[in-house]
Amino acid sequence: MSYTVHFRGITADIITKPGIFSERGPDRGTMLMLDNADISPGMRILDLGCGSGIVGTLCAKLGAEVFMLDCDPLAVDVASRTLAANGISDVVPLLSDGFADFNEKDLDLILSNPPYHTDFSVAKGFIEKGFNRLRIGGRMMLVVKRPQWYHNKLCAIFGGCTQLSKEGYTVFTAIKRQSGYARTSRR
């Protein structure tokens, strides 16, 4: 199975299989996030929870240095096929439970559409560990369906965030402004 995406003057063929998120076409929330992301050549971008590879593929086609992670072996395989179908050979999706097997730092941008139907422990790890992988001035963008928890968590870690909502999706953007979490527990 595959579908084609047109984005900012480029075209990408996305390979997919049953069981991979948004297998029939691009997810509206993911596209809302991408539409509002500042992506430029040379940026170091992480596609966290890459699924079929749509985010990483589009970013690579726009000239970014891309890293892709997913905890699902099927997703890593499908993302690899998507990259190959688009002639991208310098990006290799990594099988990793969150950041467990990923060592890159000083990222400019982390893009993620975290799983909505799990408890918040996955998203909590993405946000806390992602903060530590960004350079000062780096951004994290998340597509969410349950905005209140994400707003509170992003503000606690990053010290603030912006929110854009459309068609039932919310995209949060948080900027790393300091080396430590904004709010630490005080006893």
Number of C-alpha atoms within 10 A of each C-alpha: 9 13 13 13 14 10 14 9 6 10 14 19 19 27 25 26 15 10 10 17 17 16 18 15 14 17 13 15 21 20 16 18 23 20 12 12 15 10 19 14 12 13 18 24 27 27 23 25 27 30 29 29 28 26 27 28 31 25 23 24 19 18 15 20 20 25 24 27 26 24 18 16 14 18 25 24 19 21 31 22 19 23 27 17 15 17 12 15 10 11 17 16 24 22 22 18 15 18 18 10 11 15 7 12 13 14 24 23 27 26 25 23 23 18 15 13 7 9 9 14 9 14 22 15 14 20 23 16 14 22 27 16 22 25 19 16 14 19 24 26 23 24 28 24 18 12 16 9 13 22 18 13 19 25 16 17 19 24 17 18 22 13 14 13 15 10 8 10 18 20 25 21 24 25 22 25 17 13 12 12 17 15 12 9 5 4 3
